[in-house]
Amino acid sequence: IGGMGPLATADFFGKLIVATGAERDEDNIPTLIHSVPQLPSRPAAILRRGESPLPALHVARDRLLAAGATMLAMPCNTAHHWYGELAADARVPFPHIADAVGAELPLEAQRIGIIATEATLAARIYEERLDRGIEWLRPDADQFERAVQPAIDAVKRNAAADGGRLLAPVIVALRERGASCVILACTELPVALDAIASPLRAHCIDSTAALARA
């Protein structure tokens, strides 16, 4: 269930291929991608009571199921606000992106940085799913306004390297505040960081890659 946004969906597909470890074409997983970027805005629905994307997400889900999908994935963190409604009668395995990340968190990690959309943070998608006494460190309001949201927007306009350069100092700041690792909890963010080949990758958990592995 993709298109949120298109580059993030393409990134997920690439990471799914890598995670599969195929040695020839035939070893890969048959994959159906529903990339329709015209879904109603997820942040607007969560933060400003805008039009809910749930009906459109149901359409996407049902088209994939009707086409024969036997497992679902949704490479958009914010859209997982509606995960419960989508998964309730899906009838096939449907990994939750926060669970996929949680499976890769070091067990000893107590202070974890999280970078996400304002809506994902407001909905507490990770905090409520991974409730194990973690101290969550978020970018401050100024960093979010000056760097995080512009980095996400840069990827959405196909300027991923610009997004990476904005994102890198935010990761550094979270590490300096004591984060043992930083979750890239928006699927645009790994695209941004990859575009500048940043060594900060070593300190981050890529939610897109974790979902692909799940």
N, C-alpha and C positions, 0 to 999 in steps of 0.2 A: 504494500500500500504506500505509494510514493508520490513524488511531485512536490514534496514539502522540505526543501525545494528540489528542483531537477538535478542540480549538481550533487547534492547530498545523496539523492537516489542513485545516481551513476556511481558515486563513491562507494556506496553500499554494495552495489553489484560487483564492482571490481574487487572489493575486500571479501565478498562471498567466494569468488573464484579462487583467490589466494588461500583462503581458509580451507577450501575443499582439498587442496593439495593434489589435484589431478595431474596425471602424467600425459594424458591425451584428451582430445575433445570429448570422447565418449564417457570419460570418467566424471565429467561435470554434472551438476544438478540442473535438470530442466527447470527453467525459471520464467515466471510470468511477472511482468512489471506493469502496474497500473500507475502511470505518472500523469496526473491531471492537476496542474498547478492552480487551477481556478477554484479550488476549494475555498470556502469562507475562511477568513483569517482566524487562526487559532489564538494568537494573543488578544485580538479584539474581542473574541468571545469570552475569554477568561477574565480580562482586565476591565472591559468596558461594556459587558453584556451585549456584545454584537451578535450577529447571526451565528448560530451553532454550526460547526462543520460536521456534526454527527450524522445527519442524513446523507451527506455526500460521502462520508467515510463508510457508511453502511453500503452505499452503492458500489464503492470501490471493492470492499470486502466481498460482496455477493457476486460481483463480476468475476473475481478471481476464483471463488469457490465454484461457480458455475462452469468455469473453464477447466476445472479439474485440480485446483491447488489442494495439496494435502498437508501443507504447513504455511503459516502466514508470518510475515515480518513487517514492521512499520518503522522505517528509519526516520522518524521524527520524534524527538523527545517530548515536545509540547503536546503533540496529538495524543500522547499516552494519558492525558487527562481524561480521555473518553475510552480508555482501554477496557474498563470493566464492562461497558455496554457492548463493545465490539466483540469481546472474547466470550461473553456469557453464552451465546448460542452459535459460536463459530464452528463447533464440531470437529475442529482440527487443532493440533498443537499451535500455539501462538505465543512465543516467548516475549516477555516484557523487557524492554530495553534496560530498565533500572536493575532488574534481576540479573541480566547478562553482565552488567557492569559490576554488580555486587559479587558475582562469582569470581571476579578477577581482582577484587580489592585485597590487599595484604591483610591477613587476619589481625595483625598487630596495629594496623592503622587506626589512630584515634582522632587525628585532626586531618580533615580532608578538604581540599579546595574544590569548589564547584563553579563552573562558568556555564551559564545557560541564558536563555531568553528570560526576560522579566516575568513572563507568564509561567514558564516552567518553575521558576523559583517561587512565585506567588502560590502556585498550586501544590508546592511541596512534594513533587512527584518522586524525588529521590529520598527525601527525609522520611516520608511516611512508608516508603517501600523497604528502606534499609534501616530500620529502627533498631540499632544495636549500640546505642550510647556514643555515636560518633559526634564529634564537634565539627560542625560544618562551617567552613570559611568561604564567604562570598566576596566578590569584588565590591568595593564601596560604591556609593551612588555616582560619584564623580567618574570613577573608572568605567562604570557601566555606560554612562552617557557619552564619555569621550572616546572609549575604545571598544567595549564589548559589542554594543549594538551596531556601531559603525563597521566593525569587523564582520558581523553577520550580514549586514547590508551589502558589504563589498563582495562577498561570495555570491550573493543573490544577483548582483549585476555583473558577474563573471570577472571580478577583479580580485581573485583569491589572494594573490601576493600582497596586495594592499591590506587585506584583512589580516594576513599573517603578521605583518609588521606592527599592526595595532594590537594584536593579541599577545604577542610575546612579552611585553612589559607587565601585562596583567598576571601572567603565569609566574613571572619572577617575583612580583609583589606578594602573591599568595604563598609562594615558597618561603619568602623572607618572614612572613607572619607565622610560619611553622607548619604549613601543610606538607604532609609526607608525600602526597601525590595530589594531582589536580584532575578532576573529571571534566572532560570536554563534553558537557551535557547538552549540546546543541549540535546537530549533525552537519551544520555549516563549518563549525570550528576546526575539525580535523582537516577539512579541505584547505582552510586558510593556513594552518600550521604546516601542512605538507608542502604547500606552494613555496615556502621559503626554506624548506629542508632544515627546520630548526632542531638543534640538539635538545631543546626543551621537551621534545617528544618523549625522551626517556623518563620524564617525571609525570607524564600524563597518561590517563586511561581514556582511550578513544571509544566513545559509546557506539559509534558505527561499527568499528571492528569487533567489539565485544558482541554486538548483536549478530554479526555475520558468523562469528564462531559458535554462538549459541544455536 
